[in-house]
């Protein structure tokens, strides 16, 4: 479905150009930008595995972009199109994302060139474990230095296999659970990680809509409810974003684009039902309550309020950027908008909320999981009942002082101690809001910066520059 497009640069070159643009816009030291852009290490591994058809050799990468903070953190992608340039580009985006979101990690990314759909669960387990062993035995999988997480084509299942493989190599490492995040909750994971990126997109949009002076730039008005949304990719990110936004904020998901085409319904699609259909049939074709269009790419250009590309990179490119009619693009997928498309869309006045901000929810909650694994204790275990006791005391005091009983729901809300999921959601919401506050502040202090992506990159570059400056390797980030 993806058209061959006219992009003149690779994914990595495009990300580097975004750094150059931000460096120029904020008058930062170009030499420092050069140091920041350079990736620190990349390993390629090849390993043979016996599958049903015989022995196959698999190729995978782990790219580390920055190590100013450790561990270096990034998603692990299983897809047939995975390659070194893509892995390095995604590792660079991770550096900038972590810096913007104030996550104390370096940036990394992993990838395995594989079509997971072609293998049985047993084969996939063997392949994943072997890949993990290849990385761990060379120090590229380790709780202190290199920590993967789910990305396209992987989920909590693969993360559990990876943790298990690491454990079998290093049983004496008491922090072994922290070698990977996004694990199942009963295997050292944290509640709220699976849906974190989609939830983060919802929090980002809610925050954007809290600021009328920002909203007006996109031509959108009147809150999230009723906004007409198109989502590309109903996987982990796209599904959760669409589900939360439609169920809780009452947006209308008027189109969903998947690999085999798109579904359209002006009244709003039931996201849960579409996902169910996708899981059962492997595509969106044949879903009853919608019009089906085989040319999914054309639907990206349909008129709508908000477009959320949440499938893969380069979907909005030099080929189609002139045709996009959305008022606001929310970049759920990493690199969904290419550098050249970004230039075109900015000229056309289409507002973009960039990937390094809006999809930072995954790594944010991964950070919470990693911290939880190192502390060997769930969040809230010490204070939850204490908070409940204090809430109960407040409620009783108010009742005694006013001589009135409190309505049951109000009392329950005051008394309730936060669950671990409440704490995770609160920390995620705070992270998304603080990052946007920084972006807005940067734009206020640098009126020549007119777009959120450039502002986000300026913040990230300054933070990275400061780290290098502290080591005497660069000019001050300020
Ligand atoms: P996923 O594999 O769960 O879902 C991807 C979905 O996109 C699938 O449903 C797939 O069928 C669909 N798709 C693939 N190619 C398509 C095409 N050409 N047109 C339409 N649909 C297509 O992956 P994911 O984890 O949801 O990741 C999606 C994007 O979000 C990636 O760019 C990833 O790097 C980024 N991301 C993911 C996370 C995370 O926590 N999973 C965090 C941050 C960023």
Boltz pocket constraint, residues with backbone or C-beta under 6 A from the ligand:
constraints:
  - pocket:
      binder: B
      contacts: [[A, 1], [A, 2], [A, 75], [A, 150], [A, 151], [A, 152], [A, 153], [A, 154], [A, 193], [A, 194], [A, 197], [A, 232], [A, 233], [A, 234], [A, 235], [A, 236], [A, 237], [A, 238], [A, 257], [A, 258], [A, 259], [A, 296], [A, 310], [A, 311], [A, 312], [A, 313], [A, 332], [A, 333], [A, 334], [A, 335], [A, 359], [A, 360], [A, 362], [A, 363]]
      max_distance: 6.0
